[in-house]
Amino acid sequence: MPKFSANLGFLWTDRPLSEAIHAAHAAGFEAVECHWPYDQPAADVARALQDTGLPMLGLNTRRGDVAGGENGLSALPGREAEARAAIDEALDYAAVVGAGAVHVMAGFASGPAAHAAFVQNLRYACEQAAQTGRMILIEPLNRHDAPGYFLQTTDQARALIAEVGADNLRLMFDCYHVGRMEGDLISRLHDLREIIGHIQFASVPDRGAPDHGEINYPWLFSQIDAMGWAQPLGAEYKPGRATEDTLDWLAAYR
């Protein structure tokens, strides 16, 4: 039976993160994860996690100048100091809330210089994360939602992981992004199993709840379960209305 994590970057965004954690617990999720929790003191988030008993699986590094259209810093040549400050900040926050992983966001960039910057920043992130036993994640984002994002495919991610050569660098396999870019999800999951650190999901193509669209999620969840994957799967979908009104899919597993 699969377990599920609520991604509070999309779910229960109508309330502070600490309250969203309580809502996820009440709904029956076994874990939570988030995007950019930095507006709320880490101690408040840690208290909510302690009160509910939910683990925080992971969080993202800051995107940079969001108003200016940035979506990550670590593949931007010449921005290494900012990228590493964002990595340090994320790891510090993760330590307080007990998050086991940090997703290092690449940003909009391309070419050899961007590749070199990303590799060096990932090596830095992995070295820092290893000191507290944490994982670093990288995630391909599809070209429809994030045109120009440096990391777009699982093949590119696998090559980067091999090049960086760190034991604690893993792939965030988002079924939504991979479904939109590559398809053939179960074959890719099996092929990439040894480098996957976390799995997320949403419907394709609208990124809604996993109860409609191109992907048969009940079947896919059963196949992931059969692979022996025991970690919670991240529900990272856009509800489009009150989150509680989109959870019929979860009830089937409770």
Kinemage of the C-alpha trace (Angstrom):
@kinemage 1
@onewidth
@group {chain A} dominant
@subgroup {mainchain}
@vectorlist {calphas} color= white
{ca met a 1} P 0.000 0.000 0.000
{ca pro a 2} L 1.553 3.325 -1.033
{ca lys a 3} L 2.110 6.137 1.438
{ca phe a 4} L 1.679 9.793 0.545
{ca ser a 5} L 3.270 13.129 1.354
{ca ala a 6} L 1.422 16.435 0.983
{ca asn a 7} L 3.395 19.034 -0.916
{ca leu a 8} L 2.457 22.211 0.915
{ca gly a 9} L 3.823 24.384 -1.846
{ca phe a 10} L 0.520 23.654 -3.645
{ca leu a 11} L -1.818 22.160 -1.034
{ca trp a 12} L -3.430 24.252 1.731
{ca thr a 13} L -1.713 27.426 0.558
{ca asp a 14} L -4.558 29.459 2.089
{ca arg a 15} L -2.941 29.175 5.526
{ca pro a 16} L 0.473 29.433 7.184
{ca leu a 17} L 2.771 26.455 6.733
{ca ser a 18} L 2.445 25.331 10.337
{ca glu a 19} L -1.351 25.214 9.980
{ca ala a 20} L -1.067 23.443 6.630
{ca ile a 21} L 0.956 20.711 8.348
{ca his a 22} L -1.906 20.134 10.776
{ca ala a 23} L -4.376 20.032 7.859
{ca ala a 24} L -2.281 17.426 6.051
{ca his a 25} L -2.169 15.320 9.197
{ca ala a 26} L -5.936 15.537 9.631
{ca ala a 27} L -6.426 14.485 5.990
{ca gly a 28} L -4.388 11.312 6.484
{ca phe a 29} L -1.072 12.098 4.810
{ca glu a 30} L 1.957 10.299 6.263
{ca ala a 31} L 4.458 13.098 5.542
{ca val a 32} L 4.776 16.622 4.198
{ca glu a 33} L 7.165 18.512 1.946
{ca cys a 34} L 7.324 22.120 0.822
{ca his a 35} L 8.780 24.550 -1.692
{ca trp a 36} L 10.100 27.731 -0.062
{ca pro a 37} L 9.238 27.826 3.651
{ca tyr a 38} L 11.509 30.737 4.517
{ca asp a 39} L 8.788 33.265 5.382
{ca gln a 40} L 7.847 31.211 8.449
{ca pro a 41} L 10.316 30.681 11.303
{ca ala a 42} L 11.756 27.190 11.185
{ca ala a 43} L 11.031 26.734 14.889
{ca asp a 44} L 7.283 27.191 14.252
{ca val a 45} L 7.362 24.610 11.496
{ca ala a 46} L 9.371 22.202 13.645
{ca arg a 47} L 6.786 22.569 16.422
{ca ala a 48} L 3.923 21.703 14.064
{ca leu a 49} L 5.828 18.670 12.814
{ca gln a 50} L 6.438 17.543 16.375
{ca asp a 51} L 2.781 18.053 17.316
{ca thr a 52} L 1.529 15.992 14.360
{ca gly a 53} L 4.325 13.437 14.177
{ca leu a 54} L 4.715 14.063 10.449
{ca pro a 55} L 8.188 14.096 8.898
{ca met a 56} L 9.210 16.922 6.559
{ca leu a 57} L 10.726 15.163 3.558
{ca gly a 58} L 12.304 18.092 1.752
{ca leu a 59} L 12.344 21.713 0.643
{ca asn a 60} L 13.753 23.806 -2.213
{ca thr a 61} L 16.535 26.335 -2.438
{ca arg a 62} L 15.356 29.870 -3.149
{ca arg a 63} L 14.599 30.788 -6.754
{ca gly a 64} L 16.398 34.148 -6.734
{ca asp a 65} L 14.692 37.223 -8.160
{ca val a 66} L 11.203 35.833 -8.650
{ca ala a 67} L 9.782 39.165 -9.831
{ca gly a 68} L 12.532 39.205 -12.448
{ca gly a 69} L 11.576 35.724 -13.637
{ca glu a 70} L 14.284 33.652 -11.962
{ca asn a 71} L 13.639 30.031 -11.002
{ca gly a 72} L 16.839 28.912 -9.320
{ca leu a 73} L 20.441 30.051 -9.152
{ca ser a 74} L 22.778 27.084 -9.260
{ca ala a 75} L 23.261 26.879 -13.031
{ca leu a 76} L 23.726 30.622 -13.484
{ca pro a 77} L 27.371 31.479 -14.278
{ca gly a 78} L 28.694 34.287 -12.116
{ca arg a 79} L 26.048 33.786 -9.420
{ca glu a 80} L 27.941 31.150 -7.443
{ca ala a 81} L 28.055 33.157 -4.202
{ca glu a 82} L 24.272 33.647 -4.231
{ca ala a 83} L 23.662 30.036 -5.191
{ca arg a 84} L 25.795 28.740 -2.347
{ca ala a 85} L 24.205 31.123 0.133
{ca ala a 86} L 20.823 29.708 -0.925
{ca ile a 87} L 22.137 26.171 -0.480
{ca asp a 88} L 23.459 26.995 2.992
{ca glu a 89} L 20.156 28.634 3.944
{ca ala a 90} L 18.156 25.606 2.780
{ca leu a 91} L 20.383 23.164 4.640
{ca asp a 92} L 20.194 25.244 7.815
{ca tyr a 93} L 16.394 25.339 7.611
{ca ala a 94} L 16.289 21.615 6.847
{ca ala a 95} L 18.368 20.905 9.944
{ca val a 96} L 15.898 22.733 12.200
{ca val a 97} L 12.787 21.063 10.765
{ca gly a 98} L 14.395 17.663 10.252
{ca ala a 99} L 13.978 17.601 6.468
{ca gly a 100} L 16.031 14.850 4.916
{ca ala a 101} L 16.507 16.410 1.483
{ca val a 102} L 17.093 19.725 -0.268
{ca his a 103} L 16.162 20.276 -3.906
{ca val a 104} L 18.827 22.498 -5.494
{ca met a 105} L 17.122 24.523 -8.211
{ca ala a 106} L 19.141 25.070 -11.394
{ca gly a 107} L 17.435 28.068 -12.972
{ca phe a 108} L 17.009 29.313 -16.523
{ca ala a 109} L 20.321 28.820 -18.317
{ca ser a 110} L 22.017 26.780 -21.032
{ca gly a 111} L 25.411 25.986 -22.460
{ca pro a 112} L 28.802 24.786 -21.163
{ca ala a 113} L 29.258 27.581 -18.618
{ca ala a 114} L 25.866 26.844 -17.061
{ca his a 115} L 26.694 23.146 -16.961
{ca ala a 116} L 30.008 23.823 -15.223
{ca ala a 117} L 28.381 26.151 -12.694
{ca phe a 118} L 25.686 23.607 -11.865
{ca val a 119} L 28.176 20.779 -11.416
{ca gln a 120} L 30.386 22.825 -9.091
{ca asn a 121} L 27.443 24.107 -7.059
{ca leu a 122} L 26.044 20.598 -6.751
{ca arg a 123} L 29.394 19.334 -5.509
{ca tyr a 124} L 29.386 22.091 -2.915
{ca ala a 125} L 25.800 21.251 -1.904
{ca cys a 126} L 26.564 17.546 -1.583
{ca glu a 127} L 29.652 18.194 0.529
{ca gln a 128} L 27.704 20.456 2.882
{ca ala a 129} L 24.689 18.128 3.051
{ca ala a 130} L 26.868 15.105 3.791
{ca gln a 131} L 27.965 16.695 7.058
{ca thr a 132} L 24.467 16.192 8.468
{ca gly a 133} L 23.490 13.100 6.483
{ca arg a 134} L 21.158 14.895 4.101
{ca met a 135} L 20.307 14.220 0.471
{ca ile a 136} L 20.546 16.672 -2.423
{ca leu a 137} L 17.908 16.361 -5.136
{ca ile a 138} L 17.777 17.650 -8.694
{ca glu a 139} L 14.561 17.730 -10.693
{ca pro a 140} L 13.984 18.009 -14.446
{ca leu a 141} L 11.221 20.516 -15.229
{ca asn a 142} L 9.234 20.175 -18.434
{ca arg a 143} L 9.741 22.698 -21.243
{ca his a 144} L 6.024 23.570 -21.389
{ca asp a 145} L 5.855 24.920 -17.841
{ca ala a 146} L 9.468 26.064 -17.496
{ca pro a 147} L 10.874 26.855 -20.963
{ca gly a 148} L 14.587 27.475 -20.755
{ca tyr a 149} L 15.097 25.682 -17.447
{ca phe a 150} L 18.569 24.158 -17.415
{ca leu a 151} L 17.527 20.630 -16.387
{ca gln a 152} L 14.757 19.164 -18.543
{ca thr a 153} L 15.157 15.384 -18.899
{ca thr a 154} L 15.936 12.372 -16.769
{ca asp a 155} L 18.810 11.423 -19.083
{ca gln a 156} L 20.399 14.809 -18.448
{ca ala a 157} L 19.881 14.365 -14.706
{ca arg a 158} L 21.434 10.906 -14.749
{ca ala a 159} L 24.515 12.225 -16.558
{ca leu a 160} L 24.867 15.058 -14.050
{ca ile a 161} L 24.573 12.698 -11.087
{ca ala a 162} L 27.297 10.513 -12.563
{ca glu a 163} L 29.536 13.508 -13.239
{ca val a 164} L 29.151 15.026 -9.779
{ca gly a 165} L 29.914 11.631 -8.298
{ca ala a 166} L 28.412 12.207 -4.840
{ca asp a 167} L 26.683 9.402 -2.977
{ca asn a 168} L 24.017 11.765 -1.628
{ca leu a 169} L 22.923 13.270 -4.966
{ca arg a 170} L 19.660 11.826 -6.256
{ca leu a 171} L 16.921 12.413 -8.828
{ca met a 172} L 13.549 13.892 -7.924
{ca phe a 173} L 11.312 11.914 -10.269
{ca asp a 174} L 8.173 13.980 -10.789
{ca cys a 175} L 5.685 11.881 -12.745
{ca tyr a 176} L 4.028 15.061 -14.002
{ca his a 177} L 7.183 16.587 -15.478
{ca val a 178} L 8.469 13.276 -16.835
{ca gly a 179} L 5.028 12.461 -18.214
{ca arg a 180} L 4.899 15.721 -20.147
{ca met a 181} L 8.461 15.484 -21.482
{ca glu a 182} L 9.219 11.795 -21.874
{ca gly a 183} L 6.318 9.460 -21.058
{ca asp a 184} L 6.790 5.701 -20.527
{ca leu a 185} L 6.774 6.306 -16.780
{ca ile a 186} L 7.018 2.814 -15.383
{ca ser a 187} L 9.924 1.858 -17.660
{ca arg a 188} L 11.747 5.030 -16.665
{ca leu a 189} L 11.075 4.421 -12.995
{ca his a 190} L 12.583 0.943 -13.249
{ca asp a 191} L 15.517 2.183 -15.322
{ca leu a 192} L 16.320 5.028 -12.934
{ca arg a 193} L 15.431 3.258 -9.682
{ca glu a 194} L 18.970 3.310 -8.265
{ca ile a 195} L 19.314 7.096 -8.510
{ca ile a 196} L 15.799 8.166 -7.488
{ca gly a 197} L 15.574 9.942 -4.156
{ca his a 198} L 11.931 11.023 -4.211
{ca ile a 199} L 8.843 10.533 -6.405
{ca gln a 200} L 6.144 13.165 -6.954
{ca phe a 201} L 2.925 13.148 -8.973
{ca ala a 202} L 0.093 15.176 -10.488
{ca ser a 203} L -2.290 14.655 -13.373
{ca val a 204} L -1.112 15.222 -16.936
{ca pro a 205} L -1.526 17.636 -18.628
{ca asp a 206} L -3.260 20.036 -16.198
{ca arg a 207} L -1.234 19.295 -13.025
{ca gly a 208} L -4.400 18.700 -11.036
{ca ala a 209} L -5.316 15.932 -8.612
{ca pro a 210} L -4.369 12.390 -9.710
{ca asp a 211} L -7.949 11.330 -10.429
{ca his a 212} L -8.109 12.271 -14.117
{ca gly a 213} L -5.914 12.916 -17.147
{ca glu a 214} L -3.515 10.844 -19.205
{ca ile a 215} L -1.894 8.854 -16.376
{ca asn a 216} L -3.689 5.949 -14.718
{ca tyr a 217} L -2.427 6.659 -11.232
{ca pro a 218} L -4.063 3.740 -9.386
{ca trp a 219} L -2.193 1.413 -11.737
{ca leu a 220} L 1.035 3.434 -11.550
{ca phe a 221} L 0.912 3.544 -7.747
{ca ser a 222} L 0.480 -0.242 -7.685
{ca gln a 223} L 3.500 -0.661 -9.955
{ca ile a 224} L 5.616 1.654 -7.788
{ca asp a 225} L 4.498 -0.358 -4.766
{ca ala a 226} L 5.527 -3.568 -6.539
{ca met a 227} L 8.981 -2.072 -7.128
{ca gly a 228} L 9.444 -2.102 -3.363
{ca trp a 229} L 9.334 1.684 -3.045
{ca ala a 230} L 8.451 2.310 0.608
{ca gln a 231} L 8.868 6.080 0.909
{ca pro a 232} L 5.879 8.434 0.734
{ca leu a 233} L 4.967 9.669 -2.746
{ca gly a 234} L 4.706 13.443 -3.016
{ca ala a 235} L 1.299 14.858 -3.951
{ca glu a 236} L 2.485 17.976 -5.768
{ca tyr a 237} L -0.619 19.022 -7.643
{ca lys a 238} L -2.566 22.256 -8.047
{ca pro a 239} L -5.974 21.703 -6.455
{ca gly a 240} L -7.782 24.587 -8.184
{ca arg a 241} L -10.215 24.780 -5.246
{ca ala a 242} L -10.196 23.952 -1.531
{ca thr a 243} L -7.666 21.179 -1.027
{ca glu a 244} L -10.104 19.152 1.074
{ca asp a 245} L -12.434 18.969 -1.927
{ca thr a 246} L -9.771 17.228 -4.050
{ca leu a 247} L -8.871 14.312 -1.780
{ca asp a 248} L -11.236 11.572 -2.952
{ca trp a 249} L -8.237 9.861 -4.566
{ca leu a 250} L -6.539 9.653 -1.160
{ca ala a 251} L -9.571 8.140 0.549
{ca ala a 252} L -9.219 5.059 -1.639
{ca tyr a 253} L -5.941 4.255 0.143
{ca arg a 254} L -7.157 4.859 3.694
